[in-house]
Amino acid sequence: MPQRKLLVKIQGVRVLVFEEKPHPVKSNSITLPLALFDYKNGQWLLLFRGSNGSWQPLPGEPPGKSLDEQVEIMIADNYQVFWDQ
């Protein structure tokens, strides 16, 4: 399996997660936005990049008070929107 790594960027009350992986054709790597955790009203909202490139809330998953729980939802990827896009 090709090596991948996750990069995290914190912007105020937002946490952006990027995936760096090998380019499918070229020898260099590419960095793709993977997930956005947005803190509003005391809760974390998990968002994914929709087909139009905009951030959208994950369907069926309400905001939560724990960032760790939202990260676990991203890792589980029950809606198949985060990994191998």
Sequence and secondary structure as in RCSB ss.txt:
>XXXX:A:sequence
MPQRKLLVKIQGVRVLVFEEKPHPVKSNSITLPLALFDYKNGQWLLLFRGSNGSWQPLPGEPPGKSLDEQVEIMI
ADNYQVFWDQ
>XXXX:A:secstr
    EEEEEEETTEEEEEEEEE SSSSSEEEEEEEEEEEETTEEEEEEE TTS EEE TT   BS HHHHHHHHH
H TTS SS  
